[in-house]
Structures are given as C-alpha cells and as structure tokens.
Amino acid sequence: MSSFLVCTGSNVLLDHSDIPQPATIVIDRDTGKILDIYHTRLAQDELHLPDHVIWVDAHDKIVLPGLVDAHVHLNEPGRTDWEGFLTGTRAAASGGVTTVVDMPLNSIPPTTTVENLHIKRAAAQGQCYTDVAFWGGVIPSNQKHLKPLIAAGVKGFKCFLIESGADEFPCVSEDDVGRAMAEIQDEDTVLLFHAELDSHLHPNTASDKASSDPTLYSSFLDSRPQQFEVDAVSLITSLQQLYPNLRCHIVHLSAASALPIIRAARSAGLRLTVETCFHYLCLSSNDIPPGRPEFKCCPPIRDTRNQDSLWDALKAGIIDCVVSDHSPCVADLKRLGEGNIMDAWGGISTLGLGLSLLWTEGQKRGVTIGQISKWTAKNSAEHAGVGSSKGQLKVGYDGDFVIWNPEVEFSVTPESLQFKNKLSPYVGQKLLGRIEQTYLRGNLTYDWSFGSFEGLTAAGRLI
C-alpha cells in the first residue's frame, strides 16, 4: 500500500525562489522523495492520491528545506560521554537539521582508514534522528587510505595545520598536504583545512600563554591571532595552485583579515570554498566576561568589527555556508569552576540553535530567510556532496522539510538543549524563531509540542 505525506502552506520556500510562497508538496513516503509540487495551497479533496495520506497544514508558518550541518563532532565511539549519535542527531533535528556530516575526530578511532569508518558506521546504526554522512581525515602518512575511503563513501577529508587537541589526530606538515593533494587530485572529493598555522614568528602566541591571565578572553585571543589564519590560507592557496582540479575548503573561518586572500584565489580561478560558524556571526569577544570558558573555540570568537566583515563577506558570496562546528565535551574539561579559558577544551555546542541564532542576528542586518536557507541548506549540501538530494524543496529530492515559526521568542535554558552536555554560551539568551516540526523523507523526526522524542523513530540513514 502506497503512503504519501502532503504538506501545504502559505509560506513555502521552494528551490527557485528566495521568497516563501503558497505551495503544496507531495512526498512519496515509500521512496522518501518529493513526488510533486503545486504552486498553490490545496485542500485535501483537491488531490487524488491513492491509499494512505498524511496531511500537514503549515498555515502561515514557514516551510523550509531541512538544514544540512556539514561540520559536527558526534564523538562516538570513544568519547560518547562528550556526545553521541543519539543525542547529537536529536539536537540537530530539534533545530531543523535533517542531515549532519560527522567530522573524523574526536571519536576513537578517528575516521582515517576504511576499518575505522566501518567502526563508526556500526556505532551509528539505529541511533540517528537525521541522516548522517562522514568526512574522512588526513593525518601524517595515511595517504594510502584516502582513495579506499572515497570508495567507501566519505564525502571528503579534513586536516589540521595546527595541533588538533586530539593525540590520535595529529596535524599535518606542508609535505603531508602536498602528498595528500597529489593522491586525490583527480577524485571527486574535497580537502578541508582547519586553517590556523603557528609559525612561531608572532608574539603572544600559544607558546607564550603562561605569561597572560588565563581567565581573560583577550589572553586567548592573543594566543591565536588572526595572522594564524592568514598564514594558513596563504599556504593552502599556494599549494592549491599545484593541484587546480582539487577543491579545497576552509572550515570555520573566523579571521576577516584572510578574506582578501580568499577573494584573490577565487579571482585566479582556484576551486576554494569557505564556511563560517554561527558563533562567529552571533557572538563578539567584546561581550565575553572574564572566567567564561564556555566561549572558547578554535579559532577564537573575534571582535564586533571582525564580525561585521564576516557578515559582509557572507552576503557577498565570499563565504559560502554557515555550520555549527558543534564540538562538545564533558563539564570537567571546560574548567568552569576555575574559569581557566586557556586550559579549557575549545569547542562550542550549538546543535538545535543555528537557525534561530542567524534569524535573530540577521534581523539587525536586513537578512532574509531565503538567504539563511541558502547558507545553511543549499550551499552546505552542495559542499558536502549531497546537493543532488538535500538542501532544497524540489521534485526528486528527499522530502526533508521544517515548519518554522519566525515570530516566537524563547529563552535558551539548559533544559531546552537536546545535546548531551548542557554547556553552551547561548544559555540565557533570548532568540527569535522556533522550529515547530522537522520531517525526514516524509517522516516526523521532531515535534516541539511533544516535549520529548517519545514515540518518534530514529529513521535517519547513513549516507
């Protein structure tokens, strides 16, 4: 017996438009695909569908394509007490995310071989409330594993040009990067860079941290200056000229001073894409009090002027997409009791809040919901290699959609967070715009009114 889900509403954001409009979407729940789209609101008796139909009327709320978060650390197995597939994907679904792409660290083992990928996929089975794809990792001397990982389904590879903080995922040298690029240059893949490079030529860098007050965010900022990112992006674009067929990607750009190099590389025809994160767009170092390690991430949150420049680059298309870089840990590693920012684990937990964060901040900057959807769904899907089925409401695509109320204001509380460790710099903030429901291939995977995930199925697939 065929089964269909029909969603109708007055404000549906379709693939060809930046403005929500009346529409009716028909999803075949057997295939999970969008079967038809009508550019008008329809009543149930106007559609002639066989067998069972689930009818969803969004009324005046906004229907958006499911978000694609292409930078998430789910940490399972190995550090499941930090986060796991169950809690991480539930948190993602609560924020309208229907696909996450898991980073190759901080799980143990890291995703640097096919065997390790299989271990991670086995750990994820049956736990996911979103679809999950995987990045592989480049570390010293694992070049022989890269092509087998591509064949096994990873969407690309991440490397660090500075120490990652995880012993099992060491950073790479310039020679390591060159060997990796040579190995994968003719493959349909992408090489991602944590783009910070400590040349030890700059004062007040990480090696000098003992001389500064560890409770001040300014001490941390001094230890990771913008020049680290400038030097890294310069190296990446220089190496990329030797392998112009290979797309390279800068993860979590925080330094606006690196933007001229990115513009020049693109003007020269290099295949370079860039992401930034919710925290770099919505938090400012000017507002971070002393002794608040929950604000620590690498690279750091920078000042308001820098934030404005990132927004300008995003709106101009120099930055392609916005992701969470959800990087949680257990409370002890955040050093909350002593307020030691320098020794705390660097990572910000954001899953579930991204759309509301961008909408709240974007209201001050004239940003539309169409732009936000492009940055968090369409562009991030294309970056992650799932753009042929995710990130847009379009016939033939997966029936992933969100019903969103842009008018509701809510306060972020620890109890409202769905991820495992309830530590976030956003606790106490008031945000605008709430996810009401999230659907994955026509299946309800989150409903705000339920108050829990009881009765919902972990229908996510590994892609």
HELIX and SHEET records of a PDB file:
HELIX    1   1 GLN A   44  GLU A   46  5                                   3    
HELIX    2   2 PHE A   85  SER A   94  1                                  10    
HELIX    3   3 VAL A  114  ALA A  124  1                                  11    
HELIX    4   4 GLN A  143  HIS A  145  5                                   3    
HELIX    5   5 LEU A  146  ALA A  152  1                                   7    
HELIX    6   6 GLU A  174  ILE A  184  1                                  11    
HELIX    7   7 ALA A  206  SER A  211  5                                   6    
HELIX    8   8 TYR A  217  SER A  223  1                                   7    
HELIX    9   9 GLN A  226  GLN A  240  1                                  15    
HELIX   10  10 ALA A  256  ALA A  258  5                                   3    
HELIX   11  11 LEU A  259  SER A  267  1                                   9    
HELIX   12  12 PHE A  278  CYS A  282  1                                   5    
HELIX   13  13 SER A  285  ASP A  287  5                                   3    
HELIX   14  14 PRO A  293  PHE A  295  5                                   3    
HELIX   15  15 THR A  304  ALA A  316  1                                  13    
HELIX   16  16 ALA A  331  LYS A  334  5                                   4    
HELIX   17  17 GLY A  354  GLY A  362  1                                   9    
HELIX   18  18 ILE A  369  SER A  373  1                                   5    
HELIX   19  19 LYS A  374  LYS A  378  3                                   5    
HELIX   20  20 ASN A  379  HIS A  383  1                                   5    
HELIX   21  21 PRO A  414  SER A  416  5                                   3    
HELIX   22  22 TRP A  448  PHE A  450  5                                   3    
SHEET    1   A 7 LYS A  33  TYR A  38  0                                        
SHEET    2   A 7 GLN A  21  ASP A  28 -1                                        
SHEET    3   A 7 SER A   3  VAL A  12 -1                                        
SHEET    4   A 7 HIS A  52  PRO A  65  1                                        
SHEET    5   A 7 PHE A 401  SER A 411 -1                                        
SHEET    6   A 7 LYS A 430  LEU A 440 -1                                        
SHEET    7   A 7 ASN A 443  ASP A 447 -1                                        
SHEET    1   B 3 LEU A  67  VAL A  72  0                                        
SHEET    2   B 3 VAL A  97  ASP A 102  1                                        
SHEET    3   B 3 ASP A 131  PHE A 134  1                                        
SHEET    1   C 6 GLY A 136  GLY A 137  0                                        
SHEET    2   C 6 PHE A 157  PHE A 160  1                                        
SHEET    3   C 6 VAL A 190  HIS A 194  1                                        
SHEET    4   C 6 ARG A 247  ILE A 250  1                                        
SHEET    5   C 6 LEU A 272  CYS A 277  1                                        
SHEET    6   C 6 CYS A 321  VAL A 323  1                                        
END                                                                             
